[in-house]
Amino acid sequence: QVQLVESGGGLVQAGGSLRLSCAASGRISGINVMGWYRQTPGERRELVATISTVGSANYADSVKGRFTISMDNAKKTMYLQMNSLKHEETAVYYCNARIYVWNSEYWGQGTQVTVSS
C-alpha cells in the first residue's frame, strides 16, 4: 500500500503563486508515475500534470508554461509549482501515484486551492 499526503493549498489572489507538495509513504519503491489532478463540484477530476520516476513530465494544455511539476525520486515526494493562477483554477487538487506492476493507483485526500478574482 501507498499513502499520499498533500499540503500547500490555500487562498491566493489571481495572478499569484502556490506550491503544492505530496509526500508518499509505504511501498514507494514501486511507484512509476505520480501526478496532480483537480476537481470542482459537479465536474470530473481532470489531469493537471504527471511525472515519471525517470523525469518525464506531462502537462494539461491549460497549465503549460505556468505550472511546473517535479519529484524528489528518492523520497517520492512530488511538487507542483503553480504560477499566474486563475480564478477558474479554484479546485481540490489531488495527488496520484501509480504502480504498473500491481496495476494499482492511489489517491491523496486532496488539498483545496482557492484563487480569488
N, C-alpha and C positions, 0 to 999 in steps of 0.2 A: 504493500500500500504506500501511497504517496500523499502527504498532506501539504497543502498550499495555503499560505497566509499572505494576503495583500495588505499594503499600507501606503500612505501618502496621498490619499484622496482628500478632498476638501472643497472649499469655496474659493473661487478665483474670478477676477473680472475678465471680461472678454479681452483677448489680446495678451493675456498673462500666460504664465507657465506653471506646470506642476510636474513632479517626478514621482511616478508610482514604482513601488517595489513589490516583488513576490518572492518569498522565501519558501523553498521546498525542503521537506524533511521526509524521512522514511527511506524507502528503497530508491534513492535518487540516481543511483549509478546507471539505471536502465533507461533514464529519460532520453528521448531522441529529439523532441521538439517541445518548446514552450511558446506560449503566445498570450496575447491580450485580446479580449473580446469585450464588447459593451452592449448594454441593453437598456432601453427605455420602456416604461409601462405600455403594454399593449403591442409592443414590437418584438420582432425576432432578435435573438442575440446575433450580433454581427462581428465579423473579424475586424480587428484593428491592425495587428501585426503579429508575425511569428518569427521565431529564430531557432535554428537548429544548433545542435551541440558542436557543429563544425563552423558555425558562424554565419550561415546563410540566412539572410533576413528577407522577409516579405511584408509588404505594406498594402493596406487598402488605399485605393487611389485618392480618397478624400483626405488622407493624412500625410501623403508623401511630401517630403520637404519640410514638414513641421514637427513630426514625431520621429524619435529615434529609439529603437529597441536594442537592448544589449543584455549580455548574460555573463556572469561570473561562472564559468563552466565547472570549476572545481566545487563550488558551493551550490551550484544550481540555483543561484539567486538571479532573478531577472529584473530588468528595469525598463521603464518606459518614460522617456523624457518628452513631455508634451509642451510645445511652444505655440504661440499665436492661437490660443484656444478660442473656440467659437461657442456662442450660446447653445447652438444646436448639438454640441458635443456633451451636453449635460446628460449623464447616464450613470448606471452602475457598471464599473469596469471589473471584469473577471479575469483571473489568471487561469491558464490551462496548461496541462502537461500531458504529453503522450508517450507511451511506451509501446513501440511497434511489436516487439516480440511477444508481449502479452495481449496485444490488441486491446489495450486499455487506455483510457484517458481520465484525467482527474481535474476537478474544478476547485477553486478557492471560494470563499464566501462572498466575495465582491467588496468593492470599496466605492463609495459614492463620490462622484466628481460633479460639482455644480459650477457652471460658468454663468455669471451674471452678465446681463446685457447692458 
